[in-house]
Amino acid sequence: MDIIVENFTKKYGSQRAVDNISFQVRPGEVLGFLGPNGAGKTTTMKAITCFLAPTEGDIKVGGHSILSAPEKVKKLIGYLSEQNPLYLDMPVLDYLKFVAEMQGIKKEKIRNRIREMVIICGLEGEKHKKIGELSKGYRQRVGLAQALIHDPDVLIFDEPTVGLDPNQIAEIRTLIRSIGRSKTVVLSSHILAEVEATCDRILIINKGKIVADGTADDLRKRAQGREVLRISIEGGEQNDIFQAIRQIETIEMIDPLPMKQCSFEIQSRENLSSRRNLFTMCVEKGWFLTEMTPIETKLEDIFRELTVN
Amino acid sequence: MKLIWIITKRELKSFFDSLMAYIMIIAFLGFTGFFTWLYGADVFFVNQASLQSFFGISYWTLFFFIPALTMRLIAEENKTGTIELLLTKPVNDWQVVMGKFLGTLLLIVIALALTIPYYITVINLGKIDHGAVWSGYPGLILMSAAYISIGLFASSITNNQIIAFLLAIFIGIMFHIIFDVLANNMAGTIGGIFSYLSISSHFESISRGVIDSKDLIYFLSITFICLFSTETVLAKRNLVD
């Protein structure tokens, strides 16, 4: 089941929350939706789930348009929204039954389906409690259970791990990974490690526009370009070492680190590596190379670069 | 149709889960019982085997109770955000509105059904005008439908329950008293219009045993207009502004 977003625009008043974006999510793909607060992630997701209608453009889920066949689209989608609103005065089992009925699951299958969801989402001990009595983590599981109960082909998760403890985060990530093998998942987050750990593809949006699209490695490669090394050298004077390094022609920039004697951050020229040269230089001068760490561009940096003006 | 029924069931159940339904039913039976049998123009004082005093007091009790029932229906969902959850399920706005409306109406019907012992008692007291009773109950239900839809509309335009309650009372009091007072003070066509708009004149004729299509159309059109407005307010999130 694929999702096709075509020239989607949403205006709130005169403000364009989402500005003419188009993308596709292929079947079986886990797409990570990244962006700073207010970038338009949630608006886009609400539009895919037919809660908000687009100002312009169209979204198709499995070939059905959200404009002309919203009820068909809604049936295909399991949605966990950002605040995870739930009926707090309903017991967990009653709530799951209500959602199952709404999703049109056959009466004789409902019991089994609820039992499965309770097991998958780890709600066994809490199933008779009212939702209002549950902790945040368990409520999140109820939210997941209601999103998955009708076995939808498309899953939309808006910040699914907000407010959970590290164990629960790991559990939910594993769950999303295993679901993602057979289903199309769109997941929004501003935790970059999470997106990297769970998603096949990353889409970064800022101010309502797509600013990057690709796998984590793609994005990294694109942003990195040059080799950056941190080195420490012992056995010589700071100044001598600095001068010696300056002689190496593959190096473009040297930056002494203020905290440590004889430590430098070195940027090489485009497409060149300075590692060998640095090593031979040390051997020639009789110095000891005590540290040489390649500095990888982190996803955080890419994110900052793309979304800070 | 099935989806409407699922929402209706949930609404009705949540009234009972939150004790709201029990409080409402007990208070309703308490008030109507007190004024029908014990105090004021009660059955023994009037010395007639009729349920007129019961219909009179129900007319007032429901006017105050219904906004208290309807105030949370949509306002609460707006506030907690559960409306998003509901509307991203395979239902349309109209089904949600209808489900909530019918859930509340069903609760009123249950409360009214519990007053059938009054009817049985009065039958044993003397000769009763069955026609007036058999049209009085539908009259109350029609009136309740109108007030529920007004309350539902009030609840849909705010996410504050108190405001929804006051607004429903405010709109309700127009139909309940103010149009009637205006009608009495004005002559001619304008007076006629206000008299037609007033709920009391329509309710009185029904509770006397006369079911006129004019009254039926009146109640049903208030109900329909308010439900339709509620749906429009819900759909407003989709409007391009």
Interface residues (C-beta under 8 A of the other chain):
Chain A: K11 Y12 G13 K46 T49 C50 F51 L52 A53 T55 P70 E71 K72 K74 K75 I77 Y79 S81 Q83 P85 L86 Y87 L88 D89 M90 D94 F98 V99 E101 M102 Q103 G104 Q146
Chain B: L3 I6 I7 R10 K13 S14 D17 S18 T80 G81 T82 E84 L85 L87 T88 K89 P90 V91 N92 R237 N238 V240 D241
